[in-house]
Amino acid sequence: MSSASDKTWELTLTIAISAFVLLSILVFTFPNALAAKLTLAWDANTESDLAGYRLYYGTSTRNYPNNFDIGNVTPHTVPNLVDGQTY
């Protein structure tokens, strides 16, 4: 038979574990929920020697530090953009 203090300890542990799991879910999903994404689409190049596409982007003109090697796939979604930021 369990004592009242054992049941209190089990309840406290259950609440602590539940809070930890909930906090972990929020920490790891909330930043992505705020991140904007943009899907770009274009007509594929029909040349037979096309090696693939590279997508470059940045926040100022002629400065494109971010890039993706897309291959021959169209369209492409750019993840983790800041909502309201001009790219």
Secondary structure, 3 states (H helix, E strand, C coil): CCCHHHHHHHHHHHHHHHHHHHHHHHHHHHHHHHCEEEEECCCCCCCCCCCCEEEEECCECCECCEEEEEECCCCEEEEEECCCCCC
